[in-house]
């Protein structure tokens, strides 16, 4: 069995504890307006044109986005960094896209890493069937779980799907005793109003004492906006300003009142 990966990030420090290798898997059931990895939306290998610039000259280069790997091949990549991983208490993280869209391969890869004693993390939107969640639960040490909005209609408008399945799976994962880091993207005009922020804080506070390891507040940024033209996608956040450092500090202090560890960024 092989999995389709569009990027491999070595020496990653924002995708779980310690130094890690993060595998970005293709395919996502959501269509978030602010997605900074549009190359992960399609579940297929894509052929696109990349424009490179040298001085005032432009060069068009054909680029293949997505490559198939076996779990054994991923393990060989990780073994190259095992000194750093072991020293730092790191491991591997599967992100995307949405890794649960390739559940069969994900389960196989997680099992291979667990058999080697390597810490495993899955970064997920939570939008998957319960049976899919069950296949990876015993193989995952930590979930990075995205919660974008608590209102199902607004969630559907800006991501293309309701949050009902997402919140059900979030609660299920906690009930099963798995460690979770909640990730909340702070998107101006979408979920940064007082009403929604208070709802978020109450949501976190209501589960204080569960296996919530931390809350990560992820400020909206435009880093991925330049990729949209390459993939012939419409970027809907063109006029949205990034939240300031001061604003993010205010939000960190606001959420810290819930009694959980809060961090700006991943």
Phi, psi and omega in degrees: 000142180233153177244150182262117186242137178253349177200146175233120182250113176270157180058036178284138182235006182241011185240037183129179184291148174068194176272133188226168165248125181251128178255122181262115187262143183279149178105127178211134179279351180260160175229061183298132182302328187260009185310128180261003175234062182298340177292348179264359184288308180290142179271007184244161169295136182237142174252118184228167176256129178252135178259117176257145180238133172233108186064234180260013179255145178244142179230132177266127182237132175285135185227134174262124181253112181113131178217141181273137179227150168271164177298323179296322178293323177295320179298319179297323177296315183292324182300334179295336184248014188298329178300314181290321180296314182292318181297325186263355185070036183268209182170214179238149177229136174253120183232198182191212014048198177232108183301334181290348174289342175244056190299320181298312178292320180302315180299316180296316181294316178301319180296318179299316181289322178296322179295336177269002180075025182262130181299135183242137178228140175239123177263113191222152171278345181081003182270090182199163177290151180301322180299326177293317177302317182298330182290334184252347184308308183288352184254359186245124179278327185213137173251130167264106192249116181280127171235112191264326180197150181264349178268122186296325182288316179293323177300316181294321181299318188263349180236346180092352180222155173288163178263006185299308179297321182300310182290326176298316180291324176301310180297322180296316180298319177295319179300329180277003174081018180277146178283136186228137164251119177281132176243120180245111175287129180267105186246110180305132180084353181247308184220020182253013177280160185302317182299314182288323178296320177294323177296319177300313183296319177296322178299313179293317183296326182294341182246018178300132182100346174283190184275039177276109184283324185191161170244122177258125176261115186256107182292136175303139175217167184254018186303322183271000187296327182291343182281339189297319180297321180300324181262010177057046179244150179273125177268111189271000186251023188304322186259013181267128180276145176289141178295142183286165176300320179297318179296318180294325177295319177301316181292323177299314179297322180297314181285333180299338178296344180280352177089004178255162177291132182235138181225143173271123184090175184276000000 
